[in-house]
């Protein structure tokens, strides 16, 4: 599964979706969208639902798995860079 974290205006969302869709298609992966950051940026909102975009929104339980892995990756990267 590939999860694309979307943020920004419509143009950015379209680019992020298209890039993630191409990558997921190339590798035979399911694509899900993470739209959870829109609550932190009130002027921006998820807009792809106004188009015929076959997008599946990732559930919080799916995102929690990636957050945990991301934190582990960040910690490992800091350790490597610091040495």
N, C-alpha and C positions, 0 to 999 in steps of 0.2 A: 504494500500500500504506500502511495505517495501522498503526503499531506502538504498542501500549499497554503502558506500563511498569507492571506490577502490583507492589504492595507492601502490607503490612498484613494484618489479619485477614480472615476470611471476608466480613464485611459490606463492608469496603473493596474487596476483590477483586470482589465481586458488583457494587458500584456502578461501579467503574472499567471492568469488562467491559461492563456495560449501556450506559454512556455512550459508550464507544469503539465498540461494536456499532452503536448508533444513528447515530453520526456517520459510520462507514464505510458503513452501509446508505444513508444519505441521499445520500452522494456517490459511490456505486457503487464503493467501494474494497474491496480485500481487507484483512481484519483479521488481524493476528498479535499474539501476546502475548509480551512480554519479561518473563521470570520470573527473570532473572539476578541481581537484587538480593536474592533470598531467602537466598543464601549469606552475605550480610553481616549478616543479622538472624536469628540461629539460633532464637529462639523462634517466629518466623513461618515458615510454609511454604505453598507453593502448594496450594490446596484445591479449586479449581474442577473438578479432575479427578474429584471424587466425585459430580458432577452431570452431567446430559446437556447439557453446554456444548459446542457445536461450535467448539472453539478450536484454532487452529494455533499452536504455539510457534515463535517466530522463531529461526532458526539463528544461531550466533555470527557467521558471515560477513555476514548481513543486518544484525545489530546494529552491527557494525564500521562499516558505511557511515553509519549514523545518528550514531554517536559522533563520527565525524570531522566531520560537518556540524554537530553540536551544539557542538563545540569552536570551530568557525569562527564560528558564530552568537554564542556567548558572547563571543568576542574582539571581534567587530564591535559588539556591544551595549555592551561596556565602553568602546570607543573613542567611541561616540556619546554615551554618558552622561557621559564624562569631559570632553567639549568643551563 
